[in-house]
Amino acid sequence: MANAQQTAKMREGNGFIAALDQSGGSTPKALGLYGVTEDAYSSETEMFDLIHQMRTRIIKSPAFSGEKVVGAILFEQTMDRNVDGTPTATYLWETCNVVPFLKIDKGLEVEANGVQLMKPIPGLDDLLSRAVKAGIFGTKERSVISAANADGIKAIVDQQFELGAQVIKHGLMPILEPEVTISISDKAEAEDMLLAEILRHLDALPEGQQVMLKLSLPSKANLYKPLVDHPKVLKVVALSGGYPRDEANAKLAQNTGMIASFSRALTEGLSAQQSDTEFDAMLGDAITSIHAASVAG
């Protein structure tokens, strides 16, 4: 079963989840926004060394603590690496009082019926076993909705809950993430369909099981309140989805009971060229604003 202390911390949700899980495809962009251009590395190994340095700088910052950050989502390589000689997940929990999660999806299939399902995840049971040994509390798995297509949305939610069941068997807490693209014209209709499908699956979950949900900030405030209040849901978290931080915070504050799980919005304005004082101040301002939006409801 999931760690009881960590479960309680997530249930209380007095803060937000930091998404530090950029993988191979998104790492160059994340580094670029951090002021590290592609000519600074000549191999994938060097690229991942640099993104780990960035993540380590965030995690070790005095601004990053369990007082305002309740969880952090890690990329597999980050889980396998250390912070000051301590495995990353252990460092997060024992030093920062931050609950560690692991991104497990391996990217997206080609779009069909207005959605992109997750690609197969080879060796998933082995990865989940390693995650348990590494002190990981839960997982995160992302797929994408780009149209209000009933068949596609049903397929995407079916896949999310099927994968979630496999995660639960390992004693881990799944964060199911069927992201709705924020720029589509029928976003509100897609979200209505998504809500109905998620509720159908939640009602069918075996007694005693729970999941978490990571969802795009909805077009209609408090649309997902039935999920926030559902006994089979430990926590509903919001992704920024490309909104600038101020806009994402404003939208989040309108949704009672949802907390943030921001990536780009968290690291917005951070730079490798900043002094530690400048970096810590910028990160501190970001954490304070995202925390305030997360607890506003």
N, C-alpha and C positions, 0 to 999 in steps of 0.2 A: 504493500500500500504506500501511497505517497506520504512523504514526511509530514507529520501532524503539525509541527511548528510552521513549516512553510505553507501548508494548506491554510492555516489560520491567518497567516500574513496576507496571503492572496485574497482570502474571503473578506478581510477587513478593507483591503484595497486602498489604504491611506497613502496614495501616491500613484506612480505610473510605472509601466514596463519600458525599459530602454531597449530598442531593437538594434543590436550590434551584430547583425547576422548577414551583412553583405557577403555574397558568395562570388564565385569566379566571374560571372557575367556582370555583376553590379559593382565589383571592387574598383575597376579603373575610374568609373564615374565618382564613386565615393572619395577616392584618393584625389581626383582632380579638384573636387569641391573643397578638399582639405589643403589644397595648394601643392600637391605632389603630382607633377605631370608624368606622362608615360615615358619620357626620356630619363626618368630617375631610376628606372629598373629595366633589366634586360631579360628577365625570366619570370615565370609564374611564381617560383619560390621566392624571389626577391620582392615581388608584388605582395605576396601574402605576409612576408616579414614586415613590410611597411604598414600594411593595414593592421597587423597585430600591434605594432608600435603605437598606432593611433588609438586602438581600443584600450591598450594598456594605459596610455596617458589619460584617457577618459575614466577608466575604472579606478586609477590611483589618485585622481583629483580629489581634494578635500570636499568638493561640491557633490561628489558622487557617493551617496550613502543611503542606507535603508530608511533614513528619516523621510525622504521624499521619493526615492526610487525603490519600488517594492520588488521588481524583477528585472532580469536582463535576458535577452534571447541571443544565443551564441551560434556562430557558424561552426561546423564540425571541426575544422582545423583549430579554431579558438578553444574549443573544449579540450583538444589534445595538447594544447600548449600551456605554458606556465606564466604566472605573474609573480615576479620576484621569487622564482623557484617553487611556487605553490601552484598546483593545478588550478586552472582558471575558475572552474565551478566552485571548488573548495574556497578559493580566495574570495569570490563574490559573497558566499554565504557566511564564512567565518570572520572575514575582515570587514566586509561592507554591510552585512546583514541584508543582502539582496538575493532573491530566489533565482536560481539559474534554470534557463530553458534552452532547448536545442532545436535549431531549424533542421528538419529532416527531409524536406522535399528536394527533388533533383531537377527542378525546372518544369516547364509547361509544354504540353502537347500543342500541335497546330490547332487553331481555333475551329470549332465545329458547333453548330447550333448556338452561336453567340457566346460560347464559353471556351476557356482553355483548361482542360483537366490537367492534373498532375501527371508527369511521366512516371513510369514504374520506378520503384526504389529498390534496386538490387541489394541483397544482404541486409534488409531492414531489421530483421530480428537480431542479427549480430550487432548492428549499430545501437539498437535499443538496449541490448544487454550491456554494451560498453558505456552507454549513457548512465545506466543505473549505477555501475561501478564507479563512474566519474563523479557521482553526486548530483546528477541532473534531476530536477523535479518534474519537468514536463517537456513537451515538444511543441513545435509550431510547423504547420503545413499549409502552404498557400496555393490557391488556384484563382482563376480570374473570370469574372462575368463582364461581358461587353455588350450585352443586349438583353432586353426583357423577353427572353425565349423560355417558355415553360419547360420544354423538354431538356434544354441545356441546363437550366438551373436545377431541375430535378437530378440530372446526372451528376452535377458538381456537388450537390449536397449528399447524395448517395455515396459518392466516393469519399468525401470528407469523413462521414460517420463510419464508413467501413474501415478506413485507416485509423480513425480514432479508437475503434474497438481493439485493433491490434496493439496500439500504444497502451491502452488500459490494461491489457493482459500482462504487460511488463511492470505494472504498478506505477506507471507514469501518467501525468495529467496532460491530455492533448489540448492544444489551442487550435481549433479549427478555423481556417482563414479563407473563406470564399469571398475574395475582394471584388467589390463592384467598382469598375472604372469610373472615376468622378466626372469625366468629360462627356459621357454618353448622353444623348438626348432623352432617352427613356429610363434614366437612372431611378426615378421614384417608382416607376412600375416594376422595374427589376427588383428593387428592394422589397416591395410588397410580396412578390412571388418568393423571394428568398426567405422572408420571415415565415411565410406559411409552410415552406418545406422544412425549415429548421424546427419549427414547433412540432411538426408531424414526427420527425425523428426523435426529438427530445421526449415526447410522450411515450415513445416505444422503447426507450432505454431501460435496461434492467434496473431493478430497485438497487439503490446504493451506489450507482455509477453517476459520475458527473463529468462534464467537459467544460472547457472555456471556449469562448468565441472571440475572434478578432475580425471586426467588420469595418467597412468604410463608414465615415461619418454620414449619417442618413440625410436625405433631402428634407424629410419631415422630422422635426425635433421630437425626441422620445419615441420614435417608431419602434425601437427595439426594447422598450421598457418591459414588454411581456417576457423577453429573454432574460433581462436583468433580474426579474422577479421569479423566474422559473426554478423550482427546487433541483433540477438536474444540471443547472449551470452554476459553476463556482464563481465566474466573473466574465463580464463582457468588456472587451477592450477595443479601442478605436485605432485604426491606422490613419496616418495623415494623408496618404494617397496622392501626394504632390501639392497639397495646399501649403502655402507659406505658414510659418509657425503661428503668427498672430491670428490668421484666419482659421487655422486648425484649432487653436485654443478657444477662439470665440464660438465655433460650432460645437466643440466638445462640451463647453460649459452649459450648453442648452439641453444636454442629454443626461438626465438624472441617472446616476449609478454607473455610467460608463467611465472608464479611465483610459488614459492614453497608452498607446504602444507605438511611439514615434521613432523614426529612423532619421530621415533627412531633416525633419523639423527639429530634432534634438541637436544634430551636429551643425545646423545652419550657422554660419559665421565663424566656425572654428577653423584654425589654420596652423599648419606645421611651422609657419614662420613666427607665430606669436610666442612671446615669452611665457613662462609658466604662470606668471601673475596675470597676464592678459588672457591666457587660455582659461585659467580657473575662473576668472571673473565672467567671461563670456559663457562658459558652460554653466556656471552658477545661476546666471540670469535666465538661461534657457530652462534649466531644471526647475527653478522657482516658478516660472510662468506656466510650464506644463503641469506641474504639481497643482498649482492653484486652479487650473481649468479642470483637472481630474477630480478634485474634491469639491468643486463648486456646487454640484448637485446634491 
